[in-house]
């Protein structure tokens, strides 16, 4: 579940599909992609892992704010 290819960086207008907060995690699957805030991405990581093609995580950006 490591990054397989380079994904475009998430920006401030990218929002979490669960709560609408700023997205820091993009999960790419065969059927499409999901965007998550750091909280919801980490909460769903174990369930999504078997379906994931690419896990793009920018949550390190949170410590720089």
N, C-alpha and C positions, 0 to 999 in steps of 0.2 A: 504494500500500500504506500510505497514511497512515490515521490514525484517522478513520473515517467517522462514528461515533457514540460517545457517551460510554459506556464500559464500567464496571461496578462495580469498585472497587479490589480488587486481590488482597490477601488477608490471610495471616497466618502458617500457617493450616491448609491453604491451597492449595499443593499439592505438584507438583513436576515429574513429568511422565508418563514421563520416561526414567530418572531416578535417585532420585526421591523427595525431593530438596532443596526448600527453599522456592521457590515459583514467583514469578517477577517478570515473566513475559511470558505473555500470553494471545493465542493465534492463533485467530481466528474464520474458519471456512470454511463453505461451503454444507453440508457433511456433518457439521458439529459444531465443537467447539473442542479445542485442545490447550493444555496448560499446560507451561511450561518454566522452569527456572532460567535465570539470565542466560547461563551458559556454553552450555547446550544450545540456547537460543533463538538466540543469535548463530551457533552452529555450523550450524544448520539454516535460517537465514533465507533464504539464496539459493535453496535447493531449494523452500521453501514459498511464496516470494513470488508465483509465478503462481497459486496456489490461494487466496490470502488475501483475505478481505473486510475484515478489521479486524485490525491489529497493535497490541495494547495493551502498552506497555513501561513498567514501573515500575522498571527497573534503576537509575535515579538514586537510589532509596531506599538502595541499598547503600552509597553514599558518606556517608550520613547516620548510619550505625550505628557 
